[in-house]
Amino acid sequence: MFSAEDDEHGKPHPGAYLRAAAALGASPDECIVIEDSLNGVLAGVSAQMTVVAVPETADRCDPHFAIASQVLESLKDLDTSVLGAYVSRGSQDATWASRTTLTGTARTGSQK
């Protein structure tokens, strides 16, 4: 797992996402970022990755989240049909690797 807390610059610097992609042996365009914070969305976009934003309820109206590829109201809305639309490799392994590795940089403790 990679965390921006371990990075010299932190978010919105894309370093944590780029390190995760390199560890997977994937290019940024093969990765999906799942984020709940605007700084995390900015980091994912800066890393040139597909970004799915799941903002906190109070932040959902913030127009800045529009830079994400998709904005969801809840993690419950995140399923293989959402992920599958963005996975360029097209395999279940790519979907699983992108989802489990890169989600680690977002706050996954809350199941909105």
C-alpha positions as CSV (number, residue, x, y, z in Angstrom):
1,M,0.0,0.0,0.0
2,F,1.2,3.5,-0.8
3,S,0.2,6.6,1.1
4,A,0.8,10.3,0.4
5,E,1.7,10.6,4.0
6,D,5.0,8.9,3.2
7,D,5.7,11.3,0.3
8,E,7.9,14.3,0.6
9,H,5.3,16.6,-0.9
10,G,2.0,15.0,-0.1
11,K,-1.2,15.5,-2.1
12,P,-2.0,17.2,-4.4
13,H,1.4,16.1,-5.6
14,P,0.9,12.9,-7.7
15,G,4.0,11.0,-6.2
16,A,2.1,8.4,-4.3
17,Y,0.0,7.4,-7.3
18,L,2.9,7.4,-9.6
19,R,4.9,5.1,-7.2
20,A,1.9,2.8,-7.0
21,A,1.6,2.5,-10.7
22,A,5.3,1.8,-11.1
23,A,5.1,-0.9,-8.5
24,L,2.3,-2.5,-10.5
25,G,4.3,-2.2,-13.7
26,A,1.4,-0.1,-15.1
27,S,1.3,3.1,-17.0
28,P,-0.8,5.9,-15.5
29,D,-3.4,5.6,-18.2
30,E,-4.0,2.0,-17.0
31,C,-4.8,3.0,-13.5
32,I,-7.9,4.1,-11.7
33,V,-7.8,6.4,-8.7
34,I,-10.7,6.3,-6.2
35,E,-10.6,9.5,-4.1
36,D,-12.8,11.3,-1.6
37,S,-10.8,14.5,-1.3
38,L,-10.2,17.3,-3.7
39,N,-6.4,17.2,-3.1
40,G,-6.5,13.5,-3.9
41,V,-8.5,14.1,-7.1
42,L,-6.0,16.8,-8.1
43,A,-3.2,14.3,-7.5
44,G,-4.8,11.6,-9.6
45,V,-5.5,14.0,-12.4
46,S,-1.9,15.3,-12.2
47,A,-0.7,11.7,-12.5
48,Q,-2.8,11.5,-15.7
49,M,-4.9,8.6,-14.3
50,T,-8.6,8.0,-14.5
51,V,-10.1,9.5,-11.3
52,V,-13.4,8.4,-9.7
53,A,-14.3,10.9,-7.0
54,V,-16.5,10.0,-4.0
55,P,-16.6,13.2,-2.1
56,E,-18.0,13.7,1.4
57,T,-21.6,14.7,1.5
58,A,-20.7,18.3,2.4
59,D,-18.3,18.5,-0.6
60,R,-20.5,17.0,-3.3
61,C,-21.6,20.4,-4.6
62,D,-18.0,21.7,-5.0
63,P,-17.6,22.3,-8.8
64,H,-13.9,21.5,-8.5
65,F,-14.7,17.7,-8.4
66,A,-15.8,18.0,-12.0
67,I,-12.2,17.4,-13.1
68,A,-12.7,13.8,-12.1
69,S,-13.6,11.3,-14.8
70,Q,-16.7,10.4,-12.7
71,V,-18.2,11.6,-9.4
72,L,-20.2,9.1,-7.3
73,E,-22.4,9.8,-4.3
74,S,-21.3,6.6,-2.4
75,L,-18.8,3.8,-2.6
76,K,-21.8,1.6,-2.9
77,D,-22.1,3.0,-6.4
78,L,-18.7,1.7,-7.3
79,D,-19.0,-1.6,-9.1
80,T,-17.4,-3.4,-12.0
81,S,-19.6,-1.6,-14.5
82,V,-18.1,1.7,-13.3
83,L,-14.6,0.4,-13.2
84,G,-14.9,-1.6,-16.3
85,A,-15.7,1.5,-18.4
86,Y,-12.2,2.8,-17.6
87,V,-9.9,-0.2,-17.5
88,S,-7.9,-0.1,-20.7
89,R,-6.4,-3.6,-20.3
90,G,-9.9,-5.1,-20.2
91,S,-9.0,-8.0,-17.8
92,Q,-10.4,-8.7,-14.4
93,D,-6.9,-8.8,-13.1
94,A,-6.3,-5.2,-14.2
95,T,-9.5,-4.1,-12.6
96,W,-8.7,-5.8,-9.3
97,A,-5.1,-4.6,-9.2
98,S,-6.1,-1.0,-10.0
99,R,-8.9,-1.0,-7.4
100,T,-7.0,-2.6,-4.5
101,T,-3.6,-1.0,-4.9
102,L,-4.5,2.6,-5.7
103,T,-7.5,2.7,-3.3
104,G,-5.0,2.4,-0.5
105,T,-4.0,6.1,-1.0
106,A,-7.5,7.2,-0.3
107,R,-9.2,7.1,3.1
108,T,-10.8,3.6,2.9
109,G,-11.9,3.4,6.5
110,S,-15.3,4.9,5.9
111,Q,-17.7,3.0,3.8
112,K,-19.9,6.0,2.7
